[in-house]
Amino acid sequence: MGCCQSKGADSKANRIARWRSTGIVALRDAKLKTFPEEVLELDRSVRTLDLTHNKLVEIPVDISKLVNMQRLILATNLIERLPINIGKLQSLKVMILDGNQITSLPDELGQLVRLEKLSISGNMLMSLPETIGSLRNLSLLNVSNNKLKYLPESVGSCFSLEELQANDNLIEELPASVCNLVHLKSLCLNNNKVSQIPPNLLKDCKALQNISLHGNPISMDQFQQMEGFQEFEARRKKKFDKQIDSNVMIGSNGLDEGVDL
């Protein structure tokens, strides 16, 4: 019995030593119901934490100890909310929370000023906090498959945003501030209730190469009559010509204008 316990202790000790030396804690599919205490004790050593596909219901407030963490991946759990001190994770660059049961995000989210990628698809969000506009380094925002009726006006202050995915929501219109996203390359709003988009979108978003509005009441005529449509078309075709030349496979909707005929 003592031998078995010794081996178990060695195994746990080795695992913790490995986490500490690499900075990577990966516990996918580990059937976890609670956040592992030994991870929190590593505090400043953790750079990446991946607890995908477990049964976690909450994130402990002590997660704020992991001040050097850059990647937090908690997809496919049962998480309902984020702790308000999530904003103390000032080194965080990537946060993936897809496939949980989150109904709202705290205002403190806006304190994650180094965040570059935020993916929170497949939850139950009804709104996003206005503080999201403080995420000036955010290049990817994925809020698809939620219950959003609108995007906050402050999203236009996410000046580094290149990709905005908000498919499968209840969004009726976009805030005019989206036109400030001069680095935006891809805008996906499939299966919403969008009947019109800001009239200057195609003109002002000069980097936009892909816009997808399938399953919305907006018409092709509306889209084609927008100022800047011809320039957008030229960018879109150039992008796909490059993909074809590089033998990159594209989907069946890859060469259409992004709205239903």
PyMOL commands that set and color helices and strands:
alter all, ss='L'
color gray80, all
select helices_A, chain A and resi 2-22+37-40+43-45+61-65+84-88+107-111+130-134+153-157+176-180+201-204+220-224+229-245
alter helices_A, ss='H'
color red, helices_A
select strands_A, chain A and resi 24-26+48-50+71-73+94-96+117-119+140-142+163-165+186-188+210-212
alter strands_A, ss='S'
color yellow, strands_A
deselect
rebuild
show_as cartoon
